[in-house]
Amino acid sequence: MHKIIHGDCREVLTTLDIPKIDCVVTDPPYGVAFKSTYGKDPESREKFQQEIEDDMDVETALASFDVSMKAMLPHLADTCELYVFTQWQVAPEWQKYLASLAEFDIHLRQCIIWEKGYPGIGDVTYNWGCGHEFIYYLKKGKRKVPYRRSAILHVDKVRPGTNVHPTQKPTELLKILIEYSTDPGQMVFDPYAGSGSTVVAAREVGRSGVGIEKNASYHAAAEHRLSEGSLLDGW
Ligand SMILES: C[S@@+](CC[C@H](N)C(=O)[O-])C[C@H]1O[C@@H](n2cnc3c(N)ncnc32)[C@H](O)[C@@H]1O
């Protein structure tokens, strides 16, 4: 099963009928009012410079995420590993929230550093560009540890101009997370699917994948990505 559902994950999750989720890989709105500066012409500026829903501040982002997290709980398998992307400016708030999920037996275990190869342009009035993001790792249950590895991952970010979403994550990075935390055929889920990168990555490594995306144009882009190569795996 590989699909991206169009809708608000907070609502869709309440009626979602899928097998239990073995791994969540998600890149929700962080709450940093992100707006891409990319775009060579009016058409690409319109495509890439859209604001992301619920991203205006960390309180809004976390309030939204909390609703989707609570709606996800009944869908999680007894052993499930979760990866949640964020960045340093809002990491304290996200870390505090994610640690509170221990109440549901979901334990925050690591902060992975994704080193993205090169920084974005960002604010050029100071010296250091941001060439990394954080990926919080949480674990429910006692899935066997395959082997221990460093929590610093070096994978180049998606090159501007080749992306279909302003905060698109590289499938090579997502595949590392998915392969490390699931067995072939297991279910990977992303409630904030954007252009569908998690589901595309899941399919590439032989896992099932379901995502939800609220924005109609990103949902269409995700469906298009999934339709490419769908004949290869019989989807
Ligand atoms: C940071 S982006 C994810 C990008 C994705 N990782 C990719 O590679 O394309 C977050 C996405 O969540 C979507 N979103 C925000 N609120 C949502 C909600 N309540 N339900 C579903 N999607 C939502 C936004 O439209 C946005 O595309």
PDBQT file of the ligand as one rigid body, heavy atoms in Angstrom, charges set to zero:
ROOT
HETATM    1  C1  LIG A 301       7.509  20.859   6.305  1.00  0.00    +0.000 C 
HETATM    2  S1  LIG A 301       6.319  20.388   5.129  1.00  0.00    +0.000 S 
HETATM    3  C2  LIG A 301       6.699  18.706   4.739  1.00  0.00    +0.000 C 
HETATM    4  C3  LIG A 301       7.567  18.540   3.503  1.00  0.00    +0.000 C 
HETATM    5  C4  LIG A 301       7.874  17.085   3.198  1.00  0.00    +0.000 C 
HETATM    6  N1  LIG A 301       8.774  16.517   4.180  1.00  0.00    +0.000 N 
HETATM    7  C5  LIG A 301       8.470  16.879   1.804  1.00  0.00    +0.000 C 
HETATM    8  O1  LIG A 301       9.558  16.279   1.688  1.00  0.00    +0.000 OA
HETATM    9  O2  LIG A 301       7.862  17.322   0.830  1.00  0.00    +0.000 OA
HETATM   10  C6  LIG A 301       4.896  20.248   6.123  1.00  0.00    +0.000 C 
HETATM   11  C7  LIG A 301       3.628  19.980   5.336  1.00  0.00    +0.000 C 
HETATM   12  O3  LIG A 301       2.550  19.774   6.239  1.00  0.00    +0.000 OA
HETATM   13  C8  LIG A 301       1.365  20.267   5.613  1.00  0.00    +0.000 C 
HETATM   14  N2  LIG A 301       0.371  20.476   6.675  1.00  0.00    +0.000 N 
HETATM   15  C9  LIG A 301       0.294  21.480   7.573  1.00  0.00    +0.000 A 
HETATM   16  N3  LIG A 301      -0.746  21.280   8.416  1.00  0.00    +0.000 NA
HETATM   17  C10 LIG A 301      -1.316  20.101   8.031  1.00  0.00    +0.000 A 
HETATM   18  C11 LIG A 301      -2.413  19.323   8.526  1.00  0.00    +0.000 A 
HETATM   19  N4  LIG A 301      -3.115  19.754   9.571  1.00  0.00    +0.000 N 
HETATM   20  N5  LIG A 301      -2.709  18.159   7.923  1.00  0.00    +0.000 NA
HETATM   21  C12 LIG A 301      -1.963  17.719   6.862  1.00  0.00    +0.000 A 
HETATM   22  N6  LIG A 301      -0.937  18.406   6.333  1.00  0.00    +0.000 NA
HETATM   23  C13 LIG A 301      -0.607  19.576   6.925  1.00  0.00    +0.000 A 
HETATM   24  C14 LIG A 301       1.828  21.532   4.908  1.00  0.00    +0.000 C 
HETATM   25  O4  LIG A 301       0.943  21.872   3.852  1.00  0.00    +0.000 OA
HETATM   26  C15 LIG A 301       3.216  21.125   4.421  1.00  0.00    +0.000 C 
HETATM   27  O5  LIG A 301       3.189  20.660   3.094  1.00  0.00    +0.000 OA
ENDROOT
TORSDOF 0
